[in-house]
Amino acid sequence: QVQLVESGGGLVQPGGSLRLSCVASGFNLKYYAIAWFRQAPGKEREGVSCVDLSNGNTYYADSVKGRFTISRDNAENTVSLQMNSLKPEDTAVYYCAAQMVLAVTSLFGPGSDREYGYWGRGTQVTVSS
């Protein structure tokens, strides 16, 4: 069965870095898009970044461009999110999600979370001094 497991969250000071990992099992990644979403208390879930593994295209929210990088690791069943120059407003639970590319109308952007059928349980990221 399809399973996604996130790891790498934690407490970091502003300006620090974290690397989140999403380990996928039960499906062939090359036909899928993997996205990272986040949800802060009292706020709606928002897309952070996405990689279309069928062609390598990547997408980022404006709020994280230049600071976050999504990549597929050498362990080919893992997609990571390198987060640098972290800010307190990056504090949230981060989720990875997956969906077959051909089954998605909108890979990234407003409402795209509804397109993703497989989700991990999330990992907490807290940016605070």
All heavy atoms as an XYZ file, in Angstrom:
978
protein
N       0.848     -1.189      0.000
C       0.000      0.000      0.000
C       0.880      1.235      0.000
O       2.024      1.177      0.421
C      -0.947      0.017      1.206
C      -0.297      0.521      2.495
C      -0.380     -0.444      3.607
O      -0.413     -1.683      3.419
N      -0.411      0.053      4.824
N       0.322      2.347     -0.475
C       1.064      3.596     -0.524
C       1.254      4.130      0.891
O       0.315      4.178      1.685
C       0.321      4.645     -1.377
C       1.020      5.981     -1.301
C       0.232      4.172     -2.827
N       2.488      4.504      1.190
C       2.778      5.077      2.498
C       3.797      6.190      2.349
O       4.757      6.066      1.596
C       3.307      3.996      3.443
C       3.415      4.426      4.889
C       3.761      3.274      5.815
O       4.269      2.244      5.373
N       3.489      3.430      7.093
N       3.578      7.265      3.079
C       4.508      8.400      3.115
C       4.850      8.676      4.570
O       3.948      8.783      5.404
C       3.866      9.643      2.498
C       3.399      9.551      1.054
C       2.590     10.781      0.676
C       4.577      9.394      0.115
N       6.136      8.812      4.850
C       6.575      9.083      6.219
C       7.534     10.257      6.205
O       8.580     10.202      5.557
C       7.256      7.849      6.841
C       7.720      8.175      8.261
C       6.316      6.655      6.847
N       7.161     11.308      6.930
C       8.004     12.492      7.024
C       8.921     12.403      8.240
O       8.571     11.781      9.251
C       7.168     13.773      7.162
C       6.135     14.008      6.086
C       4.756     13.550      6.497
O       4.675     12.649      7.365
O       3.766     14.065      5.962
N      10.049     13.071      8.134
C      10.959     13.191      9.274
C      11.792     14.449      9.094
O      11.795     15.053      8.016
C      11.873     11.965      9.389
O      12.709     11.859      8.249
N      12.496     14.844     10.151
C      13.429     15.954     10.059
C      12.970     17.243     10.705
O      13.719     18.221     10.741
N      11.739     17.274     11.209
C      11.266     18.482     11.851
C      11.959     18.702     13.184
O      12.703     17.851     13.674
N      11.697     19.867     13.769
C      12.289     20.169     15.063
C      12.215     21.643     15.382
O      11.511     22.406     14.706
N      12.952     22.014     16.405
C      13.017     23.406     16.858
C      14.326     24.010     16.357
O      15.397     23.425     16.550
C      12.957     23.463     18.384
C      13.206     24.826     19.041
C      12.114     25.807     18.646
C      13.273     24.663     20.560
N      14.229     25.173     15.727
C      15.417     25.831     15.185
C      15.271     27.327     15.396
O      14.156     27.858     15.420
C      15.599     25.486     13.683
C      14.449     26.016     12.847
C      16.939     25.953     13.160
N      16.400     28.002     15.550
C      16.376     29.448     15.722
C      16.167     30.136     14.379
O      16.507     29.580     13.320
C      17.680     29.916     16.342
C      17.879     29.481     17.785
C      19.100     30.106     18.417
O      20.007     30.595     17.737
N      19.155     30.086     19.737
N      15.627     31.352     14.398
C      15.504     32.109     13.142
C      16.850     32.217     12.434
O      17.883     32.436     13.077
C      15.008     33.474     13.619
C      14.263     33.179     14.874
C      15.037     32.071     15.537
N      16.806     32.028     11.122
C      18.025     32.022     10.331
C      18.654     30.664     10.174
O      19.578     30.491      9.365
N      18.159     29.691     10.914
C      18.705     28.343     10.867
C      18.149     27.531      9.713
O      17.377     28.032      8.884
N      18.559     26.260      9.682
C      18.174     25.368      8.590
C      17.651     24.049      9.135
O      18.042     23.606     10.218
C      19.380     25.076      7.681
O      19.870     26.245      7.082
N      16.791     23.432      8.348
C      16.325     22.074      8.591
C      16.169     21.378      7.254
O      15.914     22.034      6.231
C      14.969     22.062      9.320
C      14.930     22.360     10.810
C      13.476     22.439     11.283
C      15.684     21.318     11.611
N      16.285     20.067      7.287
C      16.049     19.272      6.090
C      14.977     18.249      6.401
O      15.157     17.366      7.244
C      17.327     18.574      5.633
C      17.191     17.847      4.305
C      18.545     17.246      3.884
N      18.489     16.562      2.606
C      18.654     17.168      1.428
N      18.912     18.462      1.393
N      18.592     16.472      0.315
N      13.844     18.381      5.730
C      12.754     17.427      5.879
C      12.884     16.337      4.825
O      13.261     16.619      3.689
C      11.400     18.121      5.733
C      11.127     19.315      6.649
C       9.697     19.815      6.419
C      11.342     18.952      8.100
N      12.543     15.122      5.218
C      12.550     14.001      4.281
C      11.183     13.352      4.234
O      10.501     13.265      5.253
C      13.599     12.971      4.684
O      14.901     13.486      4.551
N      10.831     12.889      3.058
C       9.585     12.151      2.848
C       9.959     10.832      2.188
O      10.400     10.820      1.044
C       8.645     12.953      1.969
S       7.124     12.086      1.510
N       9.817      9.756      2.937
C      10.118      8.428      2.410
C       8.827      7.794      1.921
O       7.861      7.675      2.674
C      10.777      7.546      3.474
C      11.047      6.151      2.916
C      12.074      8.177      3.956
N       8.833      7.417      0.647
C       7.639      6.853      0.019
C       7.800      5.357     -0.203
O       8.897      4.889     -0.510
C       7.378      7.550     -1.308
N       6.731      4.638     -0.061
C       6.753      3.205     -0.348
C       5.423      2.792     -0.931
O       4.405      3.451     -0.732
C       7.047      2.403      0.925
O       6.063      2.632      1.902
N       5.467      1.700     -1.713
C       4.238      1.151     -2.256
C       3.867      1.651     -3.634
O       2.814      1.258     -4.161
N       4.700      2.504     -4.249
C       4.389      2.970     -5.595
C       5.674      3.427     -6.286
O       6.685      3.672     -5.646
C       3.354      4.095     -5.581
C       3.772      5.330     -4.818
C       4.257      6.437     -5.468
C       3.645      5.376     -3.437
C       4.627      7.576     -4.768
C       4.014      6.505     -2.725
C       4.508      7.609     -3.394
N       5.581      3.545     -7.621
C       6.729      3.957     -8.417
C       6.732      5.480     -8.537
O       5.885      6.062     -9.204
C       6.656      3.314     -9.808
C       7.941      3.497    -10.582
O       8.651      4.479    -10.396
N       8.239      2.557    -11.462
N       7.707      6.111     -7.904
C       7.726      7.568     -7.812
C       7.755      8.262     -9.164
O       7.287      9.399     -9.274
C       8.932      8.022     -6.985
C       8.849      7.868     -5.468
C      10.067      8.503     -4.817
C       7.579      8.464     -4.917
N       8.281      7.637    -10.199
C       8.513      8.367    -11.450
C       7.216      8.792    -12.133
O       7.245      9.612    -13.044
C       9.369      7.551    -12.399
C       8.709      6.333    -13.001
C       9.693      5.671    -13.980
C       9.092      4.447    -14.636
N      10.025      3.827    -15.594
N       6.080      8.252    -11.673
C       4.804      8.646    -12.254
C       4.045      9.641    -11.384
O       2.912      9.996    -11.688
C       3.931      7.415    -12.472
C       4.550      6.391    -13.378
C       4.886      5.116    -12.908
C       4.825      6.688    -14.701
C       5.465      4.181    -13.739
C       5.409      5.760    -15.540
C       5.724      4.495    -15.057
O       6.303      3.571    -15.878
N       4.695     10.098    -10.321
C       4.001     10.874     -9.311
C       4.561     12.283     -9.140
O       5.706     12.570     -9.505
C       4.088     10.159     -7.961
C       3.106      9.037     -7.811
C       3.289      7.842     -8.490
C       1.986      9.174     -7.000
C       2.378      6.810     -8.374
C       1.076      8.140     -6.865
C       1.274      6.972     -7.557
O       0.364      5.954     -7.427
N       3.725     13.130     -8.575
C       4.167     14.402     -8.019
C       4.192     14.267     -6.504
O       3.308     13.641     -5.921
C       3.232     15.535     -8.420
N       5.233     14.826     -5.913
C       5.343     14.886     -4.457
C       5.335     16.351     -4.052
O       6.091     17.160     -4.605
C       6.641     14.238     -3.947
C       6.752     12.784     -4.414
C       6.717     14.335     -2.421
C       5.748     11.848     -3.784
N       4.478     16.682     -3.125
C       4.364     18.070     -2.674
C       4.528     18.145     -1.168
O       4.224     17.199     -0.444
C       3.015     18.656     -3.078
N       5.017     19.292     -0.739
C       5.058     19.607      0.684
C       4.021     20.698      0.948
O       3.994     21.724      0.255
C       6.438     20.098      1.096
C       7.468     19.015      1.181
C       8.339     18.634      0.210
C       7.725     18.177      2.302
N       9.127     17.608      0.663
C       8.777     17.308      1.945
C       7.198     18.080      3.589
C       9.291     16.347      2.814
C       7.704     17.126      4.460
C       8.745     16.274      4.072
N       3.191     20.443      1.949
C       2.228     21.426      2.418
C       2.532     21.721      3.873
O       3.205     20.945      4.551
C       0.795     20.888      2.289
C       0.346     20.681      0.875
C       0.600     19.489      0.206
C      -0.349     21.672      0.201
C       0.189     19.296     -1.101
C      -0.771     21.488     -1.105
C      -0.502     20.300     -1.757
N       2.017     22.826      4.368
C       2.174     23.125      5.787
C       0.892     23.751      6.320
O       0.130     24.364      5.569
C       3.368     24.046      6.033
C       3.225     25.454      5.475
C       4.528     26.217      5.651
N       4.428     27.588      5.141
C       5.457     28.416      5.047
N       6.686     28.023      5.430
N       5.284     29.643      4.590
N       0.701     23.577      7.608
C      -0.461     24.165      8.255
C      -0.053     24.670      9.632
O       0.395     23.891     10.483
C      -1.609     23.163      8.372
C      -2.892     23.801      8.859
C      -4.102     22.926      8.610
O      -4.007     21.714      8.435
N      -5.272     23.547      8.587
N      -0.223     25.961      9.818
C       0.053     26.589     11.106
C      -1.248     26.660     11.897
O      -2.341     26.656     11.310
C       0.628     27.985     10.890
N      -1.168     26.757     13.221
C      -2.385     26.829     14.036
C      -3.278     27.987     13.607
O      -2.810     29.114     13.439
C      -1.837     27.041     15.449
C      -0.465     26.455     15.415
C       0.047     26.730     14.040
N      -4.547     27.679     13.411
C      -5.511     28.710     13.049
C      -5.450     29.167     11.603
O      -6.168     30.090     11.220
N      -4.616     28.518     10.802
C      -4.482     28.919      9.398
C      -4.827     27.753      8.480
O      -4.801     26.587      8.880
C      -3.059     29.410      9.117
C      -2.689     30.686      9.844
C      -1.364     31.218      9.354
C      -1.025     32.554     10.009
N       0.273     33.098      9.518
N      -5.129     28.090      7.245
C      -5.420     27.068      6.255
C      -4.112     26.393      5.804
O      -3.040     26.986      5.857
C      -6.131     27.681      5.046
C      -7.532     28.166      5.338
C      -8.271     28.590      4.080
O      -7.662     28.576      3.003
O      -9.461     28.918      4.194
N      -4.271     25.175      5.345
C      -3.123     24.462      4.788
C      -2.671     25.163      3.510
O      -3.510     25.580      2.700
C      -3.515     23.023      4.512
C      -2.379     22.128      4.070
C      -2.772     20.664      4.205
N      -3.993     20.345      3.490
C      -4.670     19.221      3.623
N      -4.259     18.298      4.494
N      -5.760     18.994      2.920
N      -1.379     25.272      3.319
C      -0.864     25.943      2.133
C       0.252     25.112      1.498
O       0.987     24.398      2.179
C      -0.329     27.338      2.476
C       0.849     27.358      3.413
C       1.456     28.743      3.591
O       1.136     29.653      2.801
O       2.259     28.912      4.519
N       0.353     25.229      0.195
C       1.415     24.546     -0.515
C       2.734     25.260     -0.332
O       2.799     26.484     -0.366
N       3.787     24.477     -0.108
C       5.130     25.015      0.075
C       5.964     24.777     -1.179
O       6.587     25.696     -1.704
C       5.811     24.362      1.289
C       7.247     24.851      1.435
C       5.011     24.634      2.558
N       5.956     23.544     -1.650
C       6.760     23.195     -2.810
C       6.266     21.877     -3.390
O       5.596     21.099     -2.701
C       8.238     23.052     -2.402
O       9.046     22.795     -3.523
N       6.629     21.657     -4.646
C       6.193     20.444     -5.331
C       7.235     20.059     -6.369
O       7.878     20.935     -6.965
C       4.845     20.703     -6.002
S       4.300     19.415     -7.142
N       7.407     18.754     -6.574
C       8.249     18.275     -7.665
C       7.456     17.260     -8.485
O       6.838     16.354     -7.926
C       9.582     17.666     -7.153
C       9.362     16.544     -6.155
C      10.444     17.202     -8.316
N       7.449     17.485     -9.778
C       6.834     16.549    -10.709
C       7.928     15.558    -11.100
O       8.848     15.912    -11.843
C       6.317     17.298    -11.930
C       5.666     16.405    -12.967
O       5.904     15.165    -12.926
O       4.949     16.924    -13.840
N       7.859     14.353    -10.567
C       8.938     13.396    -10.776
C       8.927     12.786    -12.170
O       9.854     12.072    -12.533
C       8.869     12.313     -9.701
C       9.165     12.835     -8.293
C       8.891     11.764     -7.241
C      10.595     13.328     -8.181
N       7.897     13.059    -12.962
C       7.879     12.561    -14.342
C       8.764     13.402    -15.252
O       9.241     12.918    -16.281
C       6.449     12.536    -14.883
O       5.949     13.848    -15.063
N       9.004     14.672    -14.862
C       9.833     15.532    -15.714
C      10.820     16.398    -14.938
O      11.609     17.125    -15.542
C       8.949     16.415    -16.603
C       8.013     17.295    -15.806
O       8.252     17.572    -14.635
N       6.930     17.743    -16.430
N      10.765     16.353    -13.612
C      11.707     17.109    -12.795
C      11.316     18.544    -12.506
O      12.046     19.253    -11.806
N      10.176     18.995    -13.033
C       9.773     20.381    -12.766
C       9.491     20.580    -11.278
O       8.924     19.723    -10.617
C       8.519     20.731    -13.566
C       8.802     20.885    -15.048
O       9.948     21.024    -15.454
N       7.757     20.853    -15.861
N       9.892     21.759    -10.784
C       9.667     22.094     -9.383
C       8.870     23.395     -9.266
O       8.894     24.241    -10.166
C      10.998     22.244     -8.630
O      11.782     23.254     -9.273
C      11.771     20.930     -8.603
N       8.183     23.514     -8.156
C       7.328     24.663     -7.899
C       7.525     25.091     -6.445
O       7.717     24.236     -5.570
C       5.859     24.289     -8.124
C       5.585     23.685     -9.471
C       5.779     22.319     -9.696
C       5.135     24.463    -10.524
C       5.543     21.751    -10.932
C       4.885     23.898    -11.771
C       5.099     22.551    -11.963
O       4.855     21.994    -13.194
N       7.435     26.420     -6.217
C       7.602     26.943     -4.871
C       6.598     28.047     -4.599
O       6.270     28.845     -5.482
C       9.013     27.530     -4.693
C      10.125     26.508     -4.804
C      10.764     26.278     -6.017
C      10.519     25.772     -3.701
C      11.766     25.338     -6.127
C      11.533     24.826     -3.798
C      12.141     24.614     -5.014
O      13.137     23.674     -5.121
N       6.159     28.129     -3.356
C       5.375     29.269     -2.927
C       6.285     30.490     -2.902
O       7.488     30.392     -2.625
C       4.803     29.016     -1.527
N       5.714     31.661     -3.190
C       6.514     32.896     -3.199
C       7.203     33.116     -1.863
O       8.322     33.644     -1.815
C       5.621     34.092     -3.530
C       5.195     34.116     -4.989
O       5.827     33.417     -5.801
O       4.238     34.847     -5.306
N       6.548     32.707     -0.788
C       7.079     32.967      0.549
C       8.341     32.169      0.856
O       9.053     32.500      1.814
C       6.013     32.664      1.602
O       5.602     31.320      1.511
N       8.635     31.126      0.068
C       9.807     30.299      0.360
C      10.830     30.288     -0.775
O      11.905     29.689     -0.627
C       9.401     28.843      0.697
C       8.363     28.830      1.813
C       8.913     28.090     -0.517
N      10.519     30.931     -1.882
C      11.456     30.952     -3.014
C      12.794     31.526     -2.594
O      12.860     32.546     -1.914
C      10.878     31.776     -4.164
C       9.903     31.033     -5.034
C       9.386     31.917     -6.166
C       8.335     31.190     -6.967
N       7.735     32.074     -7.994
N      13.849     30.846     -3.016
C      15.194     31.297     -2.670
C      15.670     30.789     -1.323
O      16.862     30.916     -1.009
N      14.766     30.239     -0.526
C      15.143     29.722      0.797
C      14.987     28.207      0.886
O      15.742     27.542      1.581
C      14.295     30.386      1.883
C      14.419     31.885      1.948
C      13.728     32.440      3.189
N      12.294     32.188      3.190
C      11.648     31.550      4.175
N      12.312     31.082      5.223
N      10.336     31.379      4.105
N      13.979     27.665      0.220
C      13.696     26.231      0.285
C      14.042     25.583     -1.050
O      13.883     26.184     -2.119
C      12.212     25.983      0.568
C      11.738     26.360      1.952
C      12.526     27.087      2.827
C      10.469     25.967      2.367
C      12.091     27.421      4.085
C      10.007     26.296      3.641
C      10.823     27.033      4.493
N      14.491     24.336     -0.987
C      14.797     23.570     -2.193
C      14.241     22.163     -2.050
O      14.526     21.475     -1.058
C      16.313     23.485     -2.427
O      16.863     24.804     -2.497
C      16.606     22.760     -3.737
N      13.455     21.749     -3.036
C      12.907     20.399     -3.051
C      13.756     19.548     -3.985
O      14.210     20.009     -5.039
C      11.419     20.397     -3.482
C      10.771     19.039     -3.210
C      11.255     20.819     -4.937
C       9.243     19.055     -3.362
N      13.992     18.293     -3.582
C      14.841     17.441     -4.409
C      14.523     15.974     -4.134
O      14.000     15.623     -3.082
C      16.323     17.709     -4.128
O      16.642     17.390     -2.783
N      14.883     15.162     -5.131
C      14.787     13.721     -4.947
C      16.169     13.242     -4.545
O      17.158     13.527     -5.213
C      14.335     13.047     -6.241
C      14.101     11.555     -6.088
C      13.532     10.998     -7.359
N      13.214      9.585     -7.234
C      12.636      8.869     -8.199
N      12.310      9.448     -9.342
N      12.384      7.606     -8.020
N      16.237     12.516     -3.471
C      17.514     12.070     -2.941
C      18.047     10.868     -3.719
O      17.343     10.239     -4.496
C      17.369     11.710     -1.464
C      17.164     12.922     -0.598
O      17.180     14.049     -1.140
O      16.987     12.757      0.613
N      19.320     10.581     -3.472
C      19.935      9.417     -4.103
C      19.198      8.135     -3.740
O      19.103      7.211     -4.555
C      21.401      9.316     -3.701
C      22.242     10.396     -4.352
O      21.892     10.899     -5.418
N      23.336     10.750     -3.727
N      18.693      8.081     -2.519
C      17.758      7.006     -2.179
C      16.479      7.349     -2.912
O      15.737      8.227     -2.503
C      17.526      6.950     -0.673
N      16.221      6.700     -4.001
C      15.241      7.196     -4.961
C      13.812      7.212     -4.456
O      12.942      7.756     -5.116
C      15.340      6.386     -6.245
C      16.667      6.595     -6.962
C      16.678      5.943     -8.311
O      15.752      5.184     -8.615
O      17.634      6.192     -9.072
N      13.574      6.631     -3.308
C      12.224      6.692     -2.790
C      12.049      7.812     -1.789
O      11.095      7.812     -1.024
C      11.860      5.348     -2.145
C      12.762      5.029     -0.961
O      13.890      5.501     -0.881
N      12.281      4.221     -0.026
N      12.966      8.777     -1.781
C      12.934      9.865     -0.815
C      12.953     11.217     -1.525
O      13.746     11.443     -2.432
C      14.147      9.781      0.130
O      14.131      8.517      0.806
C      14.118     10.896      1.152
N      12.052     12.088     -1.094
C      12.035     13.479     -1.551
C      12.282     14.354     -0.338
O      11.642     14.179      0.696
C      10.695     13.834     -2.215
C      10.612     15.335     -2.491
C      10.529     13.049     -3.514
N      13.215     15.274     -0.474
C      13.590     16.120      0.648
C      13.247     17.574      0.398
O      13.108     18.014     -0.753
C      15.098     15.998      0.908
O      15.415     14.703      1.358
N      13.109     18.304      1.478
C      12.885     19.747      1.432
C      13.953     20.392      2.309
O      13.901     20.272      3.535
C      11.487     20.102      1.929
C      11.108     21.582      1.825
C      10.937     21.963      0.351
C       9.821     21.877      2.585
N      14.921     21.022      1.666
C      15.954     21.747      2.389
C      15.441     23.143      2.674
O      15.088     23.875      1.744
C      17.241     21.812      1.562
C      18.357     22.593      2.222
C      18.876     21.955      3.492
O      19.045     20.731      3.548
N      19.136     22.746      4.506
N      15.400     23.496      3.959
C      14.849     24.784      4.363
C      15.946     25.603      5.018
O      16.469     25.211      6.069
C      13.685     24.573      5.334
C      12.608     23.646      4.788
S      11.135     23.559      5.833
C      11.826     22.890      7.334
N      16.292     26.704      4.390
C      17.327     27.598      4.908
C      16.728     28.952      5.281
O      15.611     29.275      4.877
C      18.425     27.797      3.857
C      19.130     26.512      3.489
O      19.289     25.604      4.309
N      19.567     26.426      2.231
N      17.488     29.716      6.038
C      17.055     31.063      6.439
C      15.638     31.034      7.002
O      14.777     31.844      6.621
C      17.130     32.020      5.232
O      18.436     32.071      4.721
N      15.405     30.121      7.898
C      14.054     29.934      8.439
C      13.603     31.141      9.239
O      14.405     31.816      9.904
C      14.007     28.675      9.284
C      13.943     27.382      8.461
C      14.353     26.174      9.301
C      12.554     27.179      7.889
N      12.291     31.392      9.154
C      11.671     32.519      9.822
C      10.599     32.005     10.772
O      10.043     30.916     10.574
C      11.014     33.433      8.791
C      11.947     33.934      7.703
C      11.185     34.747      6.662
C      12.093     35.249      5.549
N      11.335     36.030      4.537
N      10.252     32.785     11.794
C       9.184     32.343     12.703
C       7.886     32.011     11.962
O       7.163     31.095     12.374
C       9.013     33.545     13.632
C      10.364     34.170     13.673
C      10.901     34.017     12.264
N       7.606     32.710     10.877
C       6.372     32.439     10.129
C       6.416     31.126      9.362
O       5.410     30.715      8.780
C       6.049     33.598      9.169
C       7.179     34.015      8.282
C       7.937     35.215      8.832
O       8.216     35.255     10.059
O       8.274     36.103      8.031
N       7.546     30.456      9.349
C       7.621     29.116      8.748
C       7.164     28.032      9.727
O       7.056     26.858      9.351
C       9.062     28.803      8.323
C       9.550     29.689      7.187
O       8.767     29.940      6.252
O      10.707     30.137      7.254
N       6.894     28.424     10.956
C       6.443     27.467     11.965
C       5.108     26.849     11.549
O       4.147     27.565     11.262
C       6.298     28.160     13.328
O       7.587     28.589     13.762
C       5.701     27.213     14.352
N       5.064     25.530     11.496
C       3.863     24.812     11.065
C       4.129     23.313     11.141
O       5.271     22.883     11.346
C       3.499     25.187      9.628
N       3.071     22.549     10.960
C       3.220     21.119     10.697
C       3.373     20.956      9.188
O       2.564     21.483      8.421
C       2.024     20.309     11.213
C       2.209     18.827     10.869
C       1.851     20.493     12.706
N       4.416     20.262      8.787
C       4.712     20.058      7.374
C       4.316     18.643      6.975
O       4.687     17.665      7.638
C       6.196     20.291      7.107
C       6.572     21.746      7.088
C       6.559     22.506      8.247
C       6.924     22.388      5.899
C       6.879     23.859      8.239
C       7.258     23.733      5.873
C       7.232     24.457      7.048
O       7.556     25.797      7.023
N       3.576     18.555      5.876
C       3.099     17.279      5.362
C       3.631     17.048      3.957
O       3.688     17.984      3.155
C       1.573     17.267      5.276
C       0.854     17.494      6.573
C       0.525     18.784      6.991
C       0.478     16.419      7.387
C      -0.146     19.001      8.181
C      -0.201     16.633      8.575
C      -0.503     17.923      8.969
O      -1.177     18.125     10.142
N       3.994     15.815      3.655
C       4.235     15.506      2.252
C       3.022     14.744      1.709
O       2.307     14.054      2.456
C       5.530     14.732      2.036
S       5.550     13.023      2.541
N       2.807     14.930      0.426
C       1.652     14.346     -0.236
C       2.062     13.866     -1.619
O       3.002     14.392     -2.212
C       0.524     15.364     -0.336
N       1.342     12.880     -2.115
C       1.675     12.308     -3.421
C       0.410     12.061     -4.233
O      -0.669     11.802     -3.687
C       2.431     10.986     -3.235
N       0.579     12.172     -5.546
C      -0.507     11.831     -6.446
C       0.070     11.550     -7.818
O       1.081     12.154     -8.216
C      -1.540     12.943     -6.543
C      -2.789     12.595     -7.324
C      -3.484     11.340     -6.802
O      -3.085     10.198     -7.038
N      -4.541     11.555     -6.053
N      -0.540     10.642     -8.541
C      -0.125     10.382     -9.918
C      -0.287     11.663    -10.732
O      -1.324     12.324    -10.676
C      -0.958      9.270    -10.524
C      -0.607      7.898    -10.020
S      -1.344      6.600    -11.015
C      -0.333      6.711    -12.492
N       0.728     11.998    -11.495
C       0.722     13.240    -12.258
C      -0.468     13.306    -13.205
O      -1.127     14.342    -13.324
C       2.047     13.392    -13.035
C       1.982     14.586    -13.970
C       3.208     13.549    -12.073
N      -0.780     12.200    -13.850
C      -1.866     12.209    -14.840
C      -3.232     12.361    -14.188
O      -4.215     12.641    -14.874
C      -1.811     10.930    -15.681
C      -0.590     10.818    -16.590
C      -0.650      9.511    -17.382
C      -0.511     11.996    -17.551
N      -3.307     12.158    -12.866
C      -4.588     12.261    -12.164
C      -4.797     13.646    -11.570
O      -5.817     13.883    -10.915
C      -4.659     11.213    -11.055
N      -3.855     14.557    -11.815
C      -3.898     15.864    -11.174
C      -4.195     16.943    -12.203
O      -3.561     17.002    -13.248
C      -2.558     16.165    -10.481
C      -2.556     17.568     -9.913
C      -2.293     15.149     -9.377
N      -5.136     17.824    -11.879
C      -5.427     18.975    -12.741
C      -4.461     20.110    -12.448
O      -3.948     20.769    -13.350
C      -6.870     19.455    -12.528
O      -7.757     18.381    -12.819
C      -7.185     20.642    -13.418
N      -4.236     20.333    -11.140
C      -3.357     21.410    -10.706
C      -2.362     20.853     -9.698
O      -2.740     20.504     -8.589
C      -4.163     22.541    -10.073
O      -3.308     23.521     -9.533
N      -1.083     20.767    -10.103
C      -0.076     20.213     -9.218
C       0.204     21.100     -8.017
O       0.555     20.608     -6.948
C       1.231     20.014     -9.978
C       1.370     18.787    -10.857
C       2.711     18.821    -11.573
C       1.232     17.513    -10.053
N       0.081     22.406     -8.214
C       0.517     23.335     -7.174
C      -0.278     24.610     -7.305
O      -0.637     25.014     -8.393
C       2.020     23.610     -7.332
C       2.649     24.262     -6.132
C       2.803     23.552     -4.963
C       3.098     25.574     -6.183
C       3.377     24.126     -3.850
C       3.664     26.162     -5.084
C       3.809     25.445     -3.904
N      -0.515     25.240     -6.181
C      -1.264     26.477     -6.189
C      -2.497     26.365     -5.312
O      -2.723     25.346     -4.657
N      -3.315     27.413     -5.288
C      -4.502     27.421     -4.419
C      -5.402     26.220     -4.676
O      -5.745     25.925     -5.823
C      -5.199     28.730     -4.800
C      -4.107     29.607     -5.316
C      -3.150     28.678     -6.019
N      -5.756     25.547     -3.637
C      -6.652     24.412     -3.759
C      -6.023     23.123     -4.226
O      -6.719     22.101     -4.309
N      -4.727     23.130     -4.525
C      -4.103     21.926     -5.077
C      -4.055     20.794     -4.071
O      -3.939     19.625     -4.452
C      -2.703     22.238     -5.599
O      -1.869     22.683     -4.559
N      -4.150     21.111     -2.774
C      -4.096     20.037     -1.793
C      -5.235     19.047     -1.994
O      -5.094     17.856     -1.683
C      -4.080     20.590     -0.373
C      -5.257     21.483     -0.060
O      -5.804     22.109     -1.004
O      -5.630     21.589      1.122
N      -6.343     19.511     -2.550
C      -7.480     18.603     -2.790
C      -7.166     17.568     -3.864
O      -7.872     16.571     -3.999
C      -8.713     19.409     -3.178
C      -9.222     20.331     -2.079
C     -10.590     20.903     -2.441
N     -10.495     21.844     -3.549
C     -10.312     23.149     -3.397
N     -10.175     23.664     -2.180
N     -10.260     23.948     -4.442
N      -6.126     17.826     -4.646
C      -5.759     16.906     -5.730
C      -4.946     15.716     -5.240
O      -4.820     14.728     -5.949
C      -4.919     17.667     -6.767
C      -5.590     18.894     -7.348
C      -6.343     18.582     -8.614
O      -6.492     17.391     -8.960
O      -6.775     19.534     -9.284
N      -4.382     15.816     -4.071
C      -3.453     14.804     -3.598
C      -4.184     13.767     -2.754
O      -4.868     14.123     -1.781
C      -2.314     15.452     -2.810
C      -1.353     16.175     -3.712
C      -1.634     17.453     -4.184
C      -0.172     15.560     -4.125
C      -0.758     18.099     -5.043
C       0.714     16.200     -4.970
C       0.414     17.470     -5.430
O       1.283     18.106     -6.276
N      -3.996     12.525     -3.117
C      -4.734     11.457     -2.454
C      -3.974     10.747     -1.347
O      -4.580     10.029     -0.546
N      -2.676     10.926     -1.310
C      -1.859     10.214     -0.318
C      -1.103     11.240      0.525
O      -0.466     12.143     -0.019
C      -0.876      9.280     -1.023
C      -1.548      8.304     -1.952
C      -1.521      8.493     -3.328
C      -2.229      7.207     -1.441
C      -2.152      7.609     -4.180
C      -2.863      6.313     -2.295
C      -2.827      6.529     -3.666
O      -3.454      5.643     -4.494
N      -1.167     11.042      1.820
C      -0.586     12.002      2.755
C       0.184     11.295      3.851
O      -0.200     10.218      4.309
C      -1.705     12.833      3.404
C      -2.361     13.780      2.464
C      -3.344     13.476      1.551
C      -2.091     15.167      2.303
N      -3.692     14.598      0.847
C      -2.946     15.658      1.295
C      -1.214     16.055      2.926
C      -2.946     16.989      0.879
C      -1.216     17.380      2.520
C      -2.067     17.836      1.511
N       1.265     11.959      4.288
C       1.932     11.513      5.497
C       1.265     12.116      6.716
O       0.299     12.892      6.599
N       1.792     11.779      7.882
C       1.187     12.249      9.134
C       1.709     13.611      9.561
O       1.152     14.221     10.472
C       1.427     11.230     10.242
C       0.686      9.926     10.020
C       0.799      9.001     11.219
N      -0.025      7.814     11.061
C      -0.172      6.888     11.985
N       0.457      7.005     13.145
N      -0.936      5.837     11.761
N       2.782     14.069      8.960
C       3.290     15.394      9.260
C       4.442     15.396     10.234
O       4.636     14.451     11.013
N       5.218     16.481     10.172
C       6.320     16.688     11.102
C       6.327     18.163     11.506
O       6.142     19.049     10.670
C       7.666     16.260     10.473
O       8.718     16.372     11.438
C       8.037     17.088      9.247
N       6.505     18.404     12.796
C       6.420     19.767     13.323
C       7.733     20.506     13.086
O       8.813     20.003     13.404
C       6.115     19.732     14.816
C       6.116     21.093     15.491
C       4.928     21.940     15.098
O       3.791     21.472     15.082
N       5.179     23.214     14.786
N       7.603     21.729     12.570
C       8.736     22.641     12.440
C       8.423     23.878     13.265
O       7.382     24.516     13.053
C       8.989     23.028     10.974
C      10.025     24.148     10.877
C       9.440     21.806     10.169
N       9.305     24.198     14.196
C       9.124     25.380     15.032
C      10.356     26.255     14.916
O      11.481     25.797     15.161
C       8.910     24.987     16.499
O       7.775     24.121     16.606
C       8.679     26.224     17.358
N      10.130     27.500     14.513
C      11.231     28.453     14.365
C      11.051     29.520     15.438
O      10.111     30.321     15.383
C      11.248     29.090     12.966
C      12.476     29.997     12.822
C      11.239     28.013     11.893
N      11.935     29.505     16.407
C      11.791     30.399     17.544
C      13.121     30.593     18.229
O      13.951     29.674     18.278
C      10.775     29.827     18.539
O      10.710     30.631     19.703
N      13.302     31.789     18.793
C      14.516     32.045     19.556
C      14.264     31.782     21.035
O      15.188     31.921     21.852
C      14.981     33.488     19.336
O      13.944     34.387     19.628
